[in-house]
Amino acid sequence: MYAVIAAGGKQYKVEEGEVLRIEKVNGNVGDTVTFDKVLLVAEGDALTIGQPVVANASVNAQIVEQDKAKKIIVFKYKRRKGYRRTHGHRQPYTAVKIGGIVKA
């Protein structure tokens, strides 16, 4: 059984027991998060597609980690002008473990 959820402006295919890195979600490690925007649920050969979301479906997950991703270096440069700028960025993320897919 798997589902497609929308979280943080992106879509993710999730299965039970999977650990997933998503955009930052408020909460502490160990808290439970429920994703209500379920776009698709597949149970064996049965496929339920929402328009745009599946009614009464949700995905439960537990927050495993709150951290920042690796640093990305942004370097701006204009030739022959003496213009150089270096800037770093670390995007915060939340790692969640998918607990169960509920389809009512």
CORLINGI-V805333 format. One record per residue. RES is the residue in one small letter. SS is DSSP state (H for helix, E for strand, L for the rest). PHI is phi in radians with two decimals (none if undefined). OMEGA is omega as a letter, one per 40 degrees, with the letter a starting at -180 (NA if undefined). Layout:
# CORLINGI-V805333
[[RES:SS:PHI:OMEGA] [RES:SS:PHI:OMEGA]]
This chain:
# CORLINGI-V805333
[[m:L:none:i] [y:E:-2.48:i] [a:E:-2.50:i] [v:E:-1.99:a] [i:E:-2.06:i] [a:E:-1.91:i] [a:E:-2.61:i] [g:L:1.15:i] [g:L:1.40:i] [k:E:-2.23:i] [q:E:-1.99:a] [y:E:-2.28:i] [k:E:-1.60:a] [v:E:-2.17:i] [e:E:-2.24:a] [e:L:-1.14:i] [g:L:1.55:a] [e:L:-1.39:i] [v:E:-1.77:a] [l:E:-2.31:i] [r:E:-1.69:i] [i:E:-2.18:i] [e:E:-1.05:a] [k:L:-0.93:i] [v:L:-2.12:i] [n:L:-1.17:i] [g:L:2.57:i] [n:L:-1.82:i] [v:L:-1.08:a] [g:L:1.74:i] [d:L:-1.24:i] [t:E:-1.75:i] [v:E:-2.12:i] [t:E:-2.03:i] [f:E:-1.76:a] [d:L:-1.64:a] [k:L:-1.49:i] [v:E:-1.71:a] [l:E:-1.57:a] [l:E:-2.71:i] [v:E:-2.29:i] [a:E:-2.07:a] [e:E:-2.22:a] [g:L:1.16:i] [d:L:-1.57:a] [a:E:-1.38:a] [l:E:-2.16:i] [t:E:-1.98:a] [i:E:-1.94:a] [g:L:-1.47:i] [q:L:-2.32:e] [p:L:-1.55:i] [v:L:-2.13:i] [v:L:-1.37:a] [a:L:-1.19:i] [n:L:1.06:i] [a:E:-1.91:i] [s:E:-2.67:i] [v:E:-2.18:i] [n:E:-1.69:a] [a:E:-2.53:i] [q:E:-2.07:a] [i:E:-1.27:a] [v:E:-1.76:a] [e:E:-2.70:i] [q:E:-2.11:a] [d:E:-2.70:i] [k:E:-2.05:i] [a:L:-1.30:i] [k:L:-1.05:a] [k:L:-1.26:i] [i:E:-1.89:a] [i:E:-1.64:i] [v:E:-1.92:a] [f:E:-2.11:i] [k:E:-1.84:a] [y:E:-2.69:i] [k:E:-2.16:a] [r:L:-1.16:i] [r:L:1.11:a] [k:L:-2.01:a] [g:L:1.30:a] [y:E:-1.78:i] [r:E:-2.47:i] [r:E:-2.38:i] [t:E:-2.05:a] [h:E:-2.45:i] [g:E:-1.97:i] [h:E:-2.56:i] [r:L:-2.14:a] [q:L:-1.42:i] [p:E:-1.26:i] [y:E:-2.45:i] [t:E:-2.20:i] [a:E:-1.68:a] [v:E:-2.15:i] [k:E:-1.85:a] [i:E:-1.27:a] [g:E:-1.60:a] [g:E:-2.83:i] [i:E:-1.90:a] [v:E:-1.89:i] [k:E:-2.22:a] [a:L:-1.70:NA]]
